Every structure is written in structure tokens, then in C-alpha cells.
């Protein structure tokens, strides 16, 4: 039998796995290939890769003598390889940022149906990165999948990385062992997109935000700014806030609006610094705002639900997932527009010209189609961290990102999605949302207001927003209230008087489900409840008091109590009995004197 010598089969890996087989005389169809690649990570993020490979000869006159692996990256070491006879001869070549690994087989397996099996092991540091609080594992997609019959990828991730919070695509198998999380993917899952997996409880961002409020009027005015708020997916903590606002209110969209008194002809410069923890899943204890969902079905500027084309498209799209998929497939992201002064198009214009779009067009079209289909939706605007070069931001400008969310009636809360990231990365940002989106402002009843941080400035090129990945941050949210004002300060005995007690949250974080108690006597009501108390905000306790009569003026010492905190306050009680007695005594004395004089 004549045997043809097959000099080499190349396994080319782009960013650690894109495979194809090359030879000038034979095609990949001459062999069936079976791969199992195990990526095992240690606690420092080093990856130990084991490839178990079998090549089945589909021809009677061919055999394999060499194997070459090409890897992007130069930090490839501790290479080992074995076939059925023993260790293989290995030649490693590094050129620029590419490593070539060439194997010479001991076995010469020829004949149809014969199998050459071998194992290749190596180590690299490029696959796992610690970003802020999270470990992120990224493995690109499988290319030339037609050359591979069976392909299985297994990730073995140490428990110290934390729980898997984001895995895209959805794995075929996910289990926890004594030491690792084991996550498996088959060939079909890896053909369209690679693997992106995130591990950890939450991501932390450190931020510094500057605002300017200028009053050019000859009289004092009220100024307002939007602060990054708590949402069902994020907690915000303010370490420093100067100057402090008069109050912080929650608007109908869930925004935190800080209120300032700006003096006449003055510019007020404000700086807020702190941390934000971003979660992969909705917080179970987050109180849901009693929103009027009809607000999020209305037509608005940029969300033209009455546009004929939008109405026609929405008729065929019944679910948020169908709308998301349509937007991702229809629009094209144009990175060249980043940094230019480009007017926001709106949904109708994006649908008519889908080739030149930014994140605002992806968001506006999703919202308009949702609202036209009767699905409440709104816009989130803020900071989004990404390594995707197509989404690269300008570090010297306050370039924010926008993404939509829709209200899930079954879950009872808002669900964020990102069709822009879905379009540019190929990953699923509908069923799997990451922890890299930090909300600055929520736009629902209005498509523009409130303006997010970075918008409160005269000079458009001035940088006001600084956000960076932070270290693990958490704190016990202990109450820190004070009594800001009591009206009135003076009371009359035996008289029922309405009392307003203004209390302030002095902490840089929101406090939830707050119960306050006054002394049962003489106040009524004496129990108060607030679902949400934003940082630096104030609230009024309205009650009625009827002080007792002691026949002398006295100081009434009372207690306002909340969880782990008691606040003592004082009010002056003016005795009506004493004054009535004095007046009565004066009257009787005067009467006696008059009687005596008349006699």
C-alpha cells in the first residue's frame, strides 16, 4: 500500500482558540478531529491548559508527523506534550506577540479509521484578569468550526474567585465541586461567540463628580442636580459631598435630585465623591417604587411611537426579547462618530438610517418599539466599562453611555438590557447583563431630563466625571439622623398644637424601611414610617401635642427613636394655668381694692 506523508497539520489559535487545518496537498476532510480543552485556573489567575486531541484518519494512505500550534501572546511556558509512546519533541518559537509550538510525533498512525491521540499542556497568564472586585475570564470564539467534528471546553475555576455571576453564552453544564466551579461548553455554543465569565459578588466603581450651578439673576434661586441613585442593581455611597444640599428628593423615575439655594449672581461648584457597588441580579430587598407605568408608554421626543414605520414594525414584535434582537440586527454601531458633535437622531431616524448609529439610537429604538407594543420602557444613562475597542471612550471628555430597560410584570421590577453591547460584542446582553453599567440618571417621563452628571458645566470640554474600578467596598448602613428643625419651639399647656419635626439623614447612603417613634404621650401620632430616605435628605414628622399643666413653665424633654439611635430634643411649655391663676389673682385683688375704696 502506498503511503503519502502528511508533513504538518496547523492548529492556529487566535487569542487562545480559533482552529483550522492547513495543508497544500490534503484537505481537513482527510481527518476527523476531536478536541477537549480544559482551562484550569489557580487563585492567582494563571491558567493551565490541557488539550486532549484525537485525529481519526479518513484516508488509507495518509498519516500525521507534525503538529503546530500558533498562539497570540508571548507568555506561554511550561509546555508538555505526549502521544501513545511518550513525550514529544517540542520546538517553541516566539515572534512579536505570537508563540509557535511545533510537535513531532513518535507514532506514525496510518490507515483508514486509525486514531492518533495526543495531549498538549501549557500555561499562560492571559485568560483571567482581576478587574476591580471581579475575576473575568475571556476566551474568544471558535473559528473554522467545520474542520472540527467534536469540541468541548471545560473551565475549572477556583471557589476563591467567587460565585459565577455572568456567563455568556449559557453553559451546557455548571457544577460546584469541593475546590472548583466546573463549567462546560460544546462546539455549537462556541461557534458564534466566545466565552465571557465573571466571578464575584459585585463590581465596585470609585467616582468623583463635579457640578456647576450658576445663578445670573439678582435674587436667590433654587438649583437642582441629579445624583447617581440606588437602583435594583446598584448601591451608591457618598464619602464626600461639598457643599451639602438643602434636601435630596426622589422623582417619579427614581432619580435622586439634590436641591440647592444658589445666591444671586453666584456660581455654586459642587463635588461628590464615593463608591458604587453594581450587582448582577436584582436585590431582593430593594423597595419597588409605586410608579405609574402609563408614564413609560407615552410618546416623547426621540421615542416617536406614532411614527408609521415604528408602528408597523412593533406589530410583529411582541416581546422585549424580539425587540432586542431586532434592534441588534438592524442597527450598526459607528465608532467614527464618537467625540463628534452629533445630534441625537431618535428612534424614527435610526430606523430610516440604521448604518450610522451610536448607543442613543440603539436605546431610543428599543424604547420606542417597546412603548408602541405596550411594554413600559425607559432610558438609563451613565458610565459603562468595556474593553471592547469599538466602544472605546474619550478619556478627556465626559462621554457617557445609554442603555434601555423594560418593566417585567411577572418579576415586578425593571430589567436592563444593552443592544449596543450586544451588537458590538456578539454577546447576549438581554438574558445576561454584566456588572459594568453604572447608572447616573433615569429617563422615563422625559427623554432628556434630568441631565446626568457631566452635563452641568459652561465649558463643554471641561471634564467633570471620573470613574475607575475600585476595591471591594461595603459598609453597614447604620442610621445617622438628626433633628434639623422643630416648629413651633414654644407650646402652651392643655392646648393641642400641631408640630412639625424636620429630620435629616446625615449619612452618605440611603436608608430603607425606617421606623421612627416619639414618646407615646403627649404626641399623637407617635409612629412614622419612610420607605426610602436618600442620603442628605430631610423629611417631616407631623404630629399633635397637648402638654400637661404643671402650673409653672417647664422644658419638655422628648425622645425620637429609630433603629440603634435615640435623639433627645427639648421644647418650652408655657403654663396657661399659671398665667390664668396670676390673672385671676390680679383680677380678685383689683376687685377687693375697688370694694374697699368704695366703702
ZINORZI-V327658 format. One record per helix or strand of 3 or more residues. SS is the DSSP state (H for helix, E for strand). FROM is the first residue (numbers start at 0). LEN is the number of residues. If there is no record, write none. Layout:
SS/FROM/LEN
SS/FROM/LEN
This chain:
E/3/3
E/8/5
H/27/3
E/30/11
E/46/11
E/61/3
E/65/7
E/76/6
E/88/7
E/97/7
E/114/10
E/127/4
E/133/6
H/144/3
E/149/9
H/158/3
E/163/5
E/172/4
E/179/7
H/186/6
E/194/5
E/202/13
E/220/7
E/233/9
E/246/4
E/255/7
E/265/13
H/292/5
H/307/8
H/319/11
H/334/3
H/346/6
H/358/14
E/376/8
H/388/3
E/400/8
E/412/4
H/418/7
E/436/7
E/464/5
E/480/7
E/489/3
E/495/10
E/510/8
E/526/7
E/537/9
E/553/9
E/564/10
H/575/23
